[in-house]
Amino acid sequence: MFRVSWLAVAIISNFFIHASAGAQTLEVKRYNYAEWTKGRFTEVVTVTGPGKMIFLAGVGAEDEDKPQGAIRHLGNPYLQCKYAYDKMKRHLAKHGGTLADVVKQVVYVTDIRYQADVGKCRREEYGEKGPIPANTFLVISGLAIPGMLLEIDITAVVPQ
């Protein structure tokens, strides 16, 4: 007669549970309910399935190769934005992500007049057809380092 221990059954069951979870894919869906938001930002992003979340702290034009506090492109919100996106793309790549994996973005600017430059920069970086993350745009009185005109905080999700 053949005997199976409960421990063997548990180990085999655990293997199949993890094997089937690994076969699942990550599904990201973006929704816009108001016509005016289409092409500008995504109102809702849902993520289903096993994945890894990547959180990037506020990224601005801090020069990575200079002492703390050195800001690139002083006085130019468009170029500061381009440099921030360049850094974000490099940081995401180190963890298996791209801008296409970004599901949430918060942009902080110190002057509402920067909105057009930052919007142009964002469209160039994400492309005209997206995918565009859920986005919040805030005007604040100041950032951590004098000379910073903007800072971008993002959350991305990649398959595990």
Secondary structure, DSSP 4 states (H G I P E B T S, - for coil): -----HHHHHHHHHHHHHHHHHT---EEEEE--SGGGTTT-BSEEEEESSEEEEEEEEE-SB-TTSSTT-BSSTT-HHHHHHHHHHHHHHHHHTTT--GGGEEEEEEEES-GGGHHHHHHHHHHHH-TT-PPPEEEEEE-S--SSTT--EEEEEEEEEE-
